[in-house]
Amino acid sequence: MVTKSLDIENDVLLSSIRKLGDNSKESYVIFDATNHHGILACNDSFCMLTNASRSQILNTDYFSWLSIDEKKTTIKMIKEKIHNGIMVQAKLYHNGINKSPFWAEIQALPFCNEANRTKYVLVLVKDVTYYRTEDFLMRLENDMYKAIERDSTLEQKMKIICRGLDDFFTPNIASMVLVKTESNQLQVFTGNDPEESVPRCCENNAFFIEVMQSGNARLVENLDEVNIPEEHKQYATLFEKPYGWFVPIRNQQRQVIGLFSIYFQKTRSDQMSFKNMLQKMGSLVALAVTYARTQKKIWDLAYTDITTGLPNRHSFVNSIEKEVEHGLSGFIKILKPSEFHQVVELYGREVGDELLRQLAKRLEQDKPEDNEYVARFTSSSLIMSTLAHNENLQEYDKRIKETIRQPFIIGGKQIYITLKTGIASYNNDTKIIDAIRFADNALSFAIDRPGTHTEIFTTEKNDVLIQKMTVLNHLSQAIKNKEITVHLQPKVDLRNGEIHSIEALARWISPKLGFVSPAIFIPVAESTGKVLELDVLVLETVLSWLSERQRLGKKLVKIAVNISPDHFYYTHFVQDTLKLVQKYNIDPSYIILEVTENIGLVDFQSAFKIIQELKSYGFKTSVDDFGTGFSSLSYLQQLPFTELKIDRSFINAIEDAATLAIVRSIIQLALNLGMISVAEGIETEEQVEILRALGCTVGQGYFYYKPMPIEQVDKILDQ
């Protein structure tokens, strides 16, 4: 009977975890942590991601799907943490079947059984290869354009390429760029410092000619077997890279202008999957070489999107500004295929680029007259200007639907799309940068509508911006005049009902605007740089109150004050806060500084240093609204917070089995990390009983106290 009962409990837990996985909308697997990490369930998305069927996935050890290139210590760390009930996030290479390993972000969420042992683990898996590569290419492109703007030498530009390659594959490669010269030699560039041992030029010998003429990459497992300069072999040996990979570099005219010489420590099964990336890097090399040879040509190329050949945003803005200078007016349209990101995830970045190129070509072909200019705006959208006095929305909708009626044929695949458009006007009275912003704003409204849809920026939409500006203008005065007051909401020890600590909350009743919700004025303060002043006002109000109670010999309690990310990372945050506390002669141990859980995602190293410094002075720290951002779970165990506040959305739904399992895991996580668990938004006795049973120690919510003026809290504490 006991075994049957345990099976039922495990089945209920497994069912709840599966629902949680389905609700995540991500690829996922669930494995049994007590039985060789055997996979018990996965969704269709994970099957597509790994190119495997369920029969090939189920009952296998999940860790066998992680690439053998990964450090064993990383795998060991993940296993240890999940078996200790700690949620883990990691980025590593993930295997599939009959496909190259891909760069994945995994989030492992352990669930414990009644014996408080990790039984099942939900692993959310996301392919981030494209984003990692795209970020790398974007940074490299930005660095190259900056080098062009600085008029850097060709050697300096090539060093950017080589060092970028070396950093991307660190620590697996050492690279060279070989560029053909007019004398048919090869100019040699490296990213590493000991380049004195490598001559700046070498002969364009038979081996290099063969690689470049073939147009195909060549993998060499023994460098002694090929005719490359002895200094190049010594360069590879110096960095302990015995394998060579030689990839032709082409310019925009598809002419071979040189090659990459890349030296590996060991061969890689997914080597050729980086061919497209190197082709794009080759475009940057071609850009730099062309610039060195002719300033005029490089100026033209600098205004061209490398991946599509379309004009880029800089070219677009220059073109429109010239129209405005000549007294012309018209409309700016930002067009975005709704399915762009899905296309990229399914077929690759190159297909997404080609989709935009073909869309731009169709728009060019069917434009009513020669009064339009199309360019690439972002990685997923186009921007178009139309010279006209009025915009006929019906005609535009008809034209767009006709433009996308036929599928786009890319790599033999038929791709149908829907198109979202945001439109705004430009003229002598509207700055181009504002018109683009308005069109982008209208696009955000269009994106929320189904199917192909167009939105024109209107005064109603502009009212949203005006409201924010109005709040901003009054907010500055409110902070200066100290119109913003502080209300306090006690946190209660769930074991005995006594006040454990208090949270300080900003409240604003404006003489002109009336009551302004914190949900409105705090985001405005954050987006406009006023939040630091707001934080300091609240903190100083709290310290003044504590100082007065201390002077009168009354009881003091710990006060939690919310700190915005911008304030948290402010250079003098710790020292300024310490000086303020010392000014009012309050022990720092009475101050709890609350930050949101994604604070570590902004700059983890700085966050760690700041929290450690606060701790050394005696301050307490708290993670607010925990559970609303899975992406920061792996940082938590490394950041020495004092308490963990469980978001109210979990408490509201705590009677749901899946939510209960999550809350239990969060409380266990806090306990394992030596943190105090605080439940927000408690409203019923039933919630209190459940939280007590789970081991939660502190609660906050209307069941105990609502936020109240300081004077009212004084009366409660003095009873």
C-alpha positions in Angstrom: 0.0 0.0 0.0 2.9 2.4 0.8 4.4 1.7 -2.7 1.1 2.4 -4.4 0.7 5.6 -2.5 4.2 6.8 -3.4 3.5 5.9 -7.1 0.4 8.0 -7.0 2.2 11.0 -5.4 5.0 10.7 -8.0 2.5 10.5 -10.8 0.7 13.7 -9.6 4.1 15.5 -9.2 5.2 14.3 -12.7 1.9 15.4 -14.2 2.2 18.9 -12.6 5.8 19.2 -13.9 4.7 18.3 -17.4 2.0 21.0 -17.3 4.6 23.5 -16.1 6.8 22.5 -19.0 3.9 22.8 -21.5 3.1 26.3 -20.1 6.7 27.4 -20.5 6.3 27.2 -24.3 10.0 26.1 -24.5 11.6 22.8 -25.5 11.8 20.6 -22.4 12.6 17.2 -21.0 11.8 15.7 -17.6 14.1 13.2 -16.1 14.2 11.0 -13.0 17.0 12.1 -10.8 16.9 8.9 -8.8 17.2 6.6 -11.8 20.3 7.4 -13.9 18.8 10.7 -15.0 16.6 8.7 -17.4 14.3 10.9 -19.5 10.6 10.3 -18.7 9.0 12.9 -20.9 9.7 15.5 -23.6 7.7 17.7 -25.9 7.6 17.9 -29.7 9.7 21.0 -29.6 12.6 19.1 -28.0 12.3 16.4 -30.6 12.6 19.0 -33.4 15.5 20.7 -31.6 17.5 17.5 -31.3 16.3 16.0 -34.6 15.3 12.9 -32.7 12.1 10.9 -32.1 10.6 10.2 -28.7 11.7 6.6 -28.9 15.3 7.7 -29.4 15.0 10.2 -26.4 13.0 8.4 -23.7 14.8 6.4 -21.1 18.2 7.8 -22.1 20.5 9.5 -19.7 19.8 13.2 -20.2 23.4 14.1 -19.6 24.4 11.9 -22.6 22.8 14.6 -24.8 25.3 17.2 -23.6 28.4 17.5 -25.9 31.5 15.5 -24.9 33.4 18.8 -25.5 31.9 20.2 -22.3 34.1 20.2 -19.3 33.3 17.3 -17.0 33.4 19.7 -14.0 30.5 21.6 -15.6 28.4 18.4 -15.8 29.4 17.4 -12.3 28.4 20.8 -11.0 25.0 20.6 -12.6 24.3 17.2 -11.2 25.4 18.2 -7.7 23.2 21.2 -7.6 20.1 19.5 -8.9 20.5 16.7 -6.4 20.8 19.4 -3.7 17.5 20.9 -4.8 19.2 23.9 -6.4 17.9 25.4 -9.7 20.6 25.7 -12.3 21.1 27.7 -15.5 24.0 27.0 -17.8 25.0 27.6 -21.4 26.7 24.7 -23.1 26.9 22.6 -26.2 24.0 20.2 -26.7 23.9 17.2 -29.0 21.2 16.1 -31.4 21.0 13.2 -33.8 22.5 13.6 -37.3 23.1 17.3 -36.6 26.0 19.4 -35.3 26.0 20.2 -31.6 24.3 23.5 -30.9 24.8 26.2 -28.3 22.0 25.8 -25.7 20.8 27.6 -22.7 19.4 25.1 -20.2 17.4 25.8 -17.0 17.2 22.8 -14.7 14.4 23.0 -12.1 14.5 20.2 -9.5 11.4 19.0 -7.7 11.5 17.1 -4.4 9.4 14.2 -3.2 7.9 13.9 0.3 11.2 12.7 1.6 12.7 16.0 0.6 14.9 14.4 -2.1 15.1 15.6 -5.6 12.9 13.2 -7.6 12.3 14.8 -11.0 14.0 17.6 -12.9 12.4 19.8 -15.5 15.0 21.0 -18.0 14.0 23.9 -20.3 16.3 23.9 -23.4 16.7 26.8 -25.8 18.9 26.9 -28.9 20.9 30.2 -28.6 23.5 29.4 -31.2 22.0 32.0 -33.5 21.9 34.7 -30.8 25.4 34.0 -29.7 26.7 34.1 -33.3 24.5 37.1 -34.1 25.7 39.1 -31.1 29.3 38.2 -32.0 28.9 39.3 -35.6 27.1 42.5 -34.5 29.9 43.4 -32.1 32.5 42.7 -34.7 30.6 44.8 -37.3 30.3 47.7 -34.8 34.0 47.4 -34.0 34.9 47.4 -37.7 32.7 50.5 -38.4 34.3 52.3 -35.4 37.7 51.4 -36.8 36.7 52.8 -40.2 35.4 56.0 -38.6 38.7 56.4 -36.8 40.4 55.8 -40.1 42.4 52.9 -38.6 45.0 51.1 -40.6 44.3 47.9 -42.5 46.5 46.1 -40.0 44.4 47.4 -37.1 41.1 46.3 -38.8 42.5 42.8 -39.6 43.5 42.5 -35.9 39.9 43.1 -35.0 38.9 40.2 -37.2 41.6 37.8 -36.0 41.1 38.6 -32.3 37.3 38.3 -32.8 37.8 34.8 -34.3 40.2 33.8 -31.5 37.8 35.0 -28.8 34.7 33.4 -30.3 36.4 29.9 -30.4 38.5 30.4 -27.3 40.6 28.5 -26.4 40.5 26.3 -29.4 42.1 28.3 -32.3 44.7 30.7 -33.5 43.9 32.5 -36.7 45.4 34.5 -39.6 43.9 36.5 -42.4 45.7 36.2 -45.7 44.8 38.9 -48.3 45.9 38.9 -51.9 48.0 41.9 -53.0 48.3 43.5 -56.4 51.7 41.8 -56.8 50.0 38.4 -56.3 51.5 37.8 -52.8 49.5 37.3 -49.6 49.5 39.9 -46.9 49.5 38.2 -43.5 47.5 39.4 -40.5 47.3 37.9 -37.0 45.5 38.7 -33.8 48.1 37.5 -31.3 51.1 39.5 -30.1 54.0 37.3 -31.2 53.5 38.3 -34.8 57.1 39.4 -35.3 57.9 35.7 -36.0 55.4 35.7 -38.9 56.5 37.7 -42.0 53.9 40.3 -43.1 53.8 38.8 -46.6 54.2 35.4 -48.0 54.2 33.7 -51.4 50.8 32.8 -52.9 52.0 29.3 -53.4 50.3 26.3 -55.1 48.5 25.2 -51.9 46.9 28.6 -51.2 46.0 29.0 -54.9 44.3 25.6 -54.9 42.2 26.4 -51.9 41.2 29.8 -53.3 40.4 28.5 -56.8 38.4 25.5 -55.5 36.2 27.9 -53.5 35.9 25.3 -50.8 37.2 25.1 -47.2 40.1 22.6 -46.7 40.7 20.7 -43.5 44.3 19.6 -42.8 45.0 17.1 -40.0 48.8 17.2 -40.5 50.3 20.6 -41.3 53.6 18.9 -42.3 51.8 17.4 -45.3 50.9 20.7 -46.9 53.1 23.4 -48.5 52.5 26.4 -46.2 55.3 28.8 -45.0 57.4 27.3 -42.2 56.7 30.4 -40.1 53.0 29.6 -40.3 53.6 26.1 -39.0 55.8 27.5 -36.2 52.9 29.9 -35.4 50.5 27.0 -35.1 53.0 25.0 -33.0 53.6 28.0 -30.7 49.9 28.0 -29.8 49.7 24.2 -29.8 47.2 24.1 -32.6 48.2 21.2 -34.9 45.2 21.1 -37.2 44.6 23.6 -40.0 41.4 24.9 -41.6 41.7 27.1 -44.7 38.6 29.0 -45.8 38.5 31.2 -48.9 37.4 34.8 -48.4 35.1 36.4 -51.0 34.1 40.0 -51.6 30.6 41.1 -52.6 31.3 40.3 -56.2 32.0 36.7 -55.1 35.7 37.2 -56.1 38.2 35.4 -53.9 40.4 38.0 -52.3 42.3 35.8 -49.7 41.6 33.2 -47.1 41.4 32.5 -43.4 44.1 30.2 -42.0 42.6 28.8 -38.7 44.6 26.5 -36.5 42.7 24.2 -34.2 43.7 22.2 -31.2 41.5 19.3 -32.3 39.1 18.6 -35.1 35.4 19.5 -34.6 32.5 17.6 -36.1 30.6 20.9 -36.4 33.4 22.8 -38.1 31.5 23.4 -41.4 28.5 24.8 -39.5 30.6 28.0 -39.0 31.1 28.4 -42.7 28.3 30.9 -43.1 29.7 32.9 -40.1 33.1 33.0 -41.8 31.4 34.1 -45.0 30.0 37.1 -43.1 33.3 37.8 -41.5 34.9 37.5 -45.0 32.5 40.3 -46.0 34.0 42.5 -43.2 37.5 41.6 -44.4 36.4 42.6 -47.9 35.0 45.8 -46.5 38.2 46.7 -44.8 40.4 45.8 -47.8 38.2 47.8 -50.2 38.3 50.8 -47.8 42.1 50.6 -47.8 42.2 50.7 -51.5 39.6 53.3 -52.2 38.0 55.7 -49.7 35.1 56.4 -52.0 34.1 52.7 -52.4 34.2 52.0 -48.7 32.0 55.0 -48.0 29.3 53.4 -50.2 29.8 50.0 -48.5 29.5 51.6 -45.1 25.9 52.4 -45.9 25.0 48.9 -47.0 23.7 46.0 -44.9 26.3 43.3 -45.3 24.0 40.3 -45.1 21.3 41.5 -47.5 23.0 44.0 -49.7 20.2 46.5 -48.9 20.9 50.1 -47.8 21.2 50.2 -44.0 19.7 52.5 -41.4 22.4 55.2 -41.8 21.9 55.3 -45.5 18.1 55.6 -44.9 18.4 58.5 -42.5 20.8 60.4 -44.7 18.4 60.0 -47.7 15.4 61.2 -45.7 17.2 64.2 -44.2 18.1 65.3 -47.7 14.4 65.2 -48.7 13.5 67.3 -45.7 16.2 69.8 -46.5 14.6 70.2 -49.9 11.2 70.9 -48.2 9.7 67.5 -49.1 7.5 65.5 -46.8 6.1 62.0 -46.6 5.7 58.8 -44.5 8.0 56.4 -42.8 6.9 52.8 -42.7 8.6 50.1 -40.6 7.6 46.6 -41.8 8.2 43.4 -39.9 7.3 39.8 -40.9 5.5 38.3 -37.9 7.1 35.0 -38.5 10.7 36.2 -38.9 12.0 34.8 -35.6 10.4 31.4 -36.2 11.9 31.3 -39.7 15.3 32.0 -38.3 14.9 29.4 -35.6 13.7 26.8 -38.1 15.9 27.5 -41.1 18.8 29.7 -39.9 19.8 33.3 -39.9 20.7 33.3 -43.6 17.2 32.4 -44.6 15.9 35.3 -42.4 18.3 37.6 -44.2 17.2 36.3 -47.6 13.5 36.7 -46.6 14.1 40.4 -46.0 16.1 40.8 -49.2 13.3 39.2 -51.3 10.6 41.3 -49.5 12.5 44.5 -50.2 12.9 43.4 -53.9 9.1 42.8 -54.2 8.4 46.2 -52.7 10.8 47.8 -55.1 9.2 46.1 -58.1 5.6 47.0 -57.3 6.1 50.5 -56.0 3.6 52.9 -57.6 6.2 55.4 -58.7 9.8 56.4 -58.1 9.1 57.9 -54.7 10.2 55.2 -52.2 13.4 54.2 -50.5 13.7 50.8 -48.8 16.4 49.9 -46.3 17.1 47.4 -43.5 16.0 48.8 -40.1 16.8 46.1 -37.6 17.7 42.4 -37.8 14.1 41.5 -38.3 12.5 44.6 -40.1 12.7 46.9 -43.1 12.1 50.7 -43.2 10.6 52.5 -46.1 10.0 56.1 -46.9 7.3 57.3 -49.2 7.1 60.8 -50.7 3.4 61.8 -50.5 1.1 64.3 -48.9 -1.5 61.7 -47.8 -1.4 58.0 -47.0 -4.1 55.9 -48.4 -4.2 53.0 -45.9 -6.7 50.9 -47.9 -4.4 51.1 -51.0 -1.4 50.3 -48.9 -3.1 47.3 -47.3 -4.2 46.0 -50.7 -0.6 46.4 -52.0 1.0 44.6 -49.0 -1.4 41.7 -49.2 -0.7 41.3 -52.9 3.1 41.5 -52.1 3.0 38.6 -49.7 0.2 36.6 -51.4 2.8 34.3 -53.1 5.2 32.4 -50.9 8.9 33.4 -50.7 11.1 30.6 -52.2 14.3 30.3 -50.2 16.6 27.3 -50.4 13.8 25.3 -52.0 11.4 26.1 -49.1 8.1 27.9 -49.5 7.7 30.5 -46.8 4.4 32.4 -46.2 4.4 35.4 -44.0 2.1 38.0 -42.5 3.3 41.5 -42.3 3.0 44.2 -39.6 3.5 47.9 -40.4 3.9 51.0 -38.3 3.5 54.3 -40.1 4.3 57.9 -39.1 4.7 61.1 -41.1 7.8 63.3 -41.5 8.1 66.9 -42.6 9.9 70.1 -41.7 8.4 70.2 -38.3 9.1 66.6 -37.3 12.6 65.4 -36.8 13.5 62.2 -38.6 14.6 60.5 -35.4 11.1 61.3 -33.9 9.3 60.1 -37.0 11.2 56.8 -36.9 10.4 56.5 -33.2 6.7 57.2 -33.9 6.6 54.6 -36.6 8.3 52.1 -34.3 5.7 53.0 -31.7 2.8 52.3 -34.1 4.5 49.0 -35.1 4.2 47.9 -31.5 0.5 48.3 -31.7 0.3 46.5 -35.0 2.3 43.5 -33.6 -0.5 42.9 -31.0 -3.1 42.5 -33.8 -3.6 39.2 -35.6 -2.7 38.6 -39.3 -1.3 41.2 -41.7 -2.0 44.6 -40.0 -1.0 48.2 -40.3 -1.2 51.0 -37.7 -0.7 54.7 -38.2 0.8 56.7 -35.4 -2.0 59.0 -34.1 -2.4 61.6 -31.4 -4.1 58.9 -29.2 -1.0 56.9 -29.3 1.0 60.1 -28.7 -1.1 60.7 -25.6 0.7 57.8 -24.0 4.0 59.6 -24.5 2.4 62.9 -23.3 1.2 61.2 -20.2 4.6 59.9 -19.4 6.1 63.3 -20.0 3.5 65.0 -17.8 4.2 62.6 -15.0 7.9 63.1 -15.5 7.6 66.9 -15.3 5.6 66.7 -12.1 7.7 64.0 -10.7 10.8 66.1 -10.7 9.0 68.8 -8.8 7.4 66.3 -6.5 10.8 64.9 -5.5 12.2 68.4 -5.0 9.2 69.4 -2.8 9.0 66.0 -1.0 5.4 65.4 -2.1 6.2 61.7 -2.3 5.6 60.1 1.1 6.4 56.7 2.6 3.9 54.1 3.7 5.0 51.1 5.6 3.8 47.5 5.4 4.9 45.1 8.2 6.2 41.6 7.5 5.1 39.0 10.0 6.8 36.0 11.5 4.5 33.2 10.4 5.3 31.2 13.5 4.0 33.6 16.2 2.4 36.5 14.3 4.9 39.1 15.5 6.3 41.9 13.3 9.6 40.6 11.8 10.4 43.6 9.6 8.8 46.4 7.6 8.8 47.3 3.9 8.9 51.0 2.9 6.7 51.9 -0.1 6.6 55.2 -2.0 3.3 56.9 -2.4 2.5 60.1 -4.3 -0.5 62.4 -4.1 0.1 65.3 -6.4 -1.6 68.6 -5.8 -2.3 68.8 -9.6 -2.6 65.2 -10.7 -4.1 63.6 -7.6 -3.1 60.1 -6.6 -0.5 58.7 -9.0 0.0 55.0 -8.9 3.5 53.7 -8.2 3.0 51.5 -11.3 3.0 54.7 -13.3 5.5 57.0 -11.7 8.2 54.4 -10.8 8.7 53.2 -14.4 8.8 56.9 -15.5 11.4 57.6 -12.8 13.5 54.6 -14.0 13.3 55.4 -17.7 14.3 59.1 -17.1 17.0 58.8 -14.5 15.0 60.1 -11.6 14.8 56.8 -9.7 18.1 57.4 -7.8 16.6 60.6 -6.3 13.4 58.7 -5.5 15.2 55.9 -3.8 17.2 58.3 -1.7 14.1 60.2 -0.7 12.4 57.0 0.6 15.6 55.8 2.3 16.1 59.2 4.1 12.5 59.3 5.2 12.9 55.8 6.8 16.2 56.7 8.4 14.7 59.9 9.9 11.8 57.9 11.4 14.1 55.3 12.9 16.4 58.0 14.3 13.4 59.7 16.0 12.3 56.4 17.6 15.9 55.7 18.7 16.1 59.1 20.3 12.9 58.4 22.2 14.2 55.0 23.3 11.5 53.1 21.4 11.6 49.7 19.7 13.4 49.6 16.3 12.7 47.1 13.5 14.4 46.3 10.3 13.2 48.3 7.3 13.3 47.1 3.7 13.8 49.8 1.0 13.5 49.0 -2.7 16.6 49.9 -4.8 16.3 50.2 -8.6 19.0 48.5 -10.8 20.3 51.9 -12.0 20.8 53.1 -8.4 22.2 49.7 -7.4 25.0 49.9 -10.1 25.6 53.6 -9.4 29.4 54.0 -8.8 29.0 55.5 -5.3 25.9 53.6 -4.2 27.4 51.7 -1.3 29.4 54.6 0.1 26.5 57.1 -0.3 24.1 54.7 1.4 26.6 54.2 4.2 27.1 57.9 4.7 23.3 58.4 4.8 22.9 55.7 7.5 25.8 57.2 9.5 24.2 60.7 9.2 21.2 59.5 11.2 23.3 57.3 13.5 21.4 54.1 12.5 23.0 50.6 12.6 23.1 49.3 9.0 21.7 46.0 10.2 18.3 47.7 10.5 18.3 48.4 6.7 17.3 45.7 4.2 18.0 46.7 0.6 15.6 45.0 -1.9 16.5 44.4 -5.5 14.7 42.5 -8.3 15.9 39.0 -9.0 17.3 39.8 -12.5 19.9 42.2 -11.0 22.7 39.6 -11.6 21.9 39.4 -15.3 22.9 43.1 -15.8 26.5 42.7 -14.5 27.0 39.6 -12.3 30.5 40.4 -11.3 29.6 43.9 -10.2 26.5 42.7 -8.4 28.5 40.2 -6.4 31.0 42.8 -5.4 28.4 45.3 -4.3 26.4 42.8 -2.3 29.6 41.6 -0.6 30.5 45.2 0.3 27.0 45.9 1.7 27.2 42.7 3.8 30.6 43.7 5.2 29.0 47.0 6.5 26.1 45.1 8.1 23.4 45.8 5.6 20.8 43.1 4.8 19.8 42.4 1.1 16.7 40.9 -0.3 15.6 39.5 -3.7 12.2 41.0 -4.5 9.4 39.3 -6.6 11.4 36.1 -6.9 10.1 33.5 -9.4 9.1 35.9 -12.2 12.4 35.5 -14.0 13.7 32.0 -14.6 16.8 33.3 -16.3 18.5 34.4 -13.1 18.2 31.2 -11.1 21.7 30.1 -11.6 23.1 33.4 -10.2 21.2 33.2 -7.0 23.4 30.7 -5.2 26.4 32.9 -6.0 25.0 36.1 -4.7 24.9 36.4 -0.8 21.4 37.7 -0.3 19.8 37.7 3.2 16.3 37.0 2.2 14.2 35.7 -0.7 10.7 37.2 -1.4 8.4 34.8 -3.2 6.3 36.7 -5.8 2.6 37.2 -4.9 1.5 35.5 -8.1 2.7 32.2 -6.7 1.0 32.7 -3.3 -2.3 33.6 -5.1 -2.3 30.2 -6.8 -0.6 28.2 -4.1 -3.5 25.6 -4.0 -2.6 24.6 -7.5 -0.4 21.4 -7.4 2.2 22.7 -9.9 2.4 26.1 -8.2 2.7 24.4 -4.8 5.6 22.4 -6.1 7.4 25.5 -7.3 6.8 27.4 -4.0 8.1 24.3 -2.1 11.3 24.3 -4.3 11.8 28.1 -3.7 11.5 27.7 0.0 13.9 24.7 0.0 16.3 26.7 -2.2 16.2 29.6 0.3 16.8 27.2 3.2 19.7 25.5 1.4 21.3 28.9 0.7 20.8 30.2 4.3 18.3 32.8 3.3 15.0 33.9 5.0 12.0 33.1 2.8 9.3 35.8 2.6 5.9 35.2 1.0 4.3 38.3 -0.5 0.6 38.9 -1.0 -0.8 36.7 1.8 -4.6 37.2 2.0 -6.1 34.0 3.7 -5.6 31.8 6.7 -5.3 28.8 4.3 -2.3 30.4 2.6 -0.7 30.9 6.0 -1.1 27.3 7.0 0.3 26.0 3.7 3.3 28.3 3.9 4.0 27.3 7.5 3.8 23.6 6.5 6.3 24.2 3.7 8.8 25.9 6.1 8.3 29.5 5.1 9.2 31.8 8.0 8.0 35.3 7.1 4.9 36.6 5.4 3.6 39.9 4.1 0.1 40.8 2.8 -3.4 42.2 3.5 -4.2 39.2 5.8 -1.9 40.8 8.3 -1.4 44.5 7.5 -2.0 46.8 4.6 0.5 49.6 3.7 -0.2 52.4 6.1 1.2 55.8 7.1 4.2 56.0 9.4 2.1 57.4 12.3 -0.1 54.3 12.3 2.8 52.0 12.4 4.2 53.9 15.3 1.0 53.1 17.3 1.3 49.4 16.4 4.9 49.2 17.5 4.3 51.1 20.7 1.5 48.8 21.9 
